[in-house]
């Protein structure tokens, strides 16, 4: 029977099987399972938090020479906690960021206490609408910011982004779909997105190798089915070679 390669699985990332960063994240996985109240939210849920972790972990490998192991650990902890205890509604994003930071402070491991300010700053970088231009952020902050919107580029984007955010914001799914074109035209403009996330998304999110990306054709056909007028001009992402 042929051997199947499993890349980026949750246990591998949490255990740090490939010694990519300092220590492991077992403590923090246990914290999320035992204490987070947002695990079943329509969008800001367990899948979203750990999808961000997965993308950040991929980026840590991609930028292996540009980040220290401590930098990578700080980034991955921030990814795990960036939406901890998210209210799952249309509250101002700072409310949820404050809740995430409070959760981090309550459960931070002793060895990570000296790095709390750095980890909290990474969580703050995910505030949306963005307060600080991406170009002025350091590499870890740019990585987590891109990872936070990465589900827009996966096979599950309709369920997670369209229906999930619509439920949390109290809006009809059609309205969220109409927002996608202008949002995608601004998404992933800098080096992190072009080099790392294009490769990660092109590889696909699941083991079946499905083509997990949004294309202009997919969006436009869906819009047409729903009678949505196209937004012009739109700079759709084409992430495959």
DAPEJO-V336063 format. One record per helix or strand of 2 or more residues. SS is the DSSP state (H for helix, E for strand). FROM is the first residue (numbers start at 1). TO is the last residue. Records with the same first field share a line. If there is no record, write none. Layout:
SS=FROM-TO  FROM-TO
//
This chain:
H=10-15  26-35  46-62  69-81  93-107  110-124  134-136  139-148  150-153  157-169  173-185  191-203  216-226
//
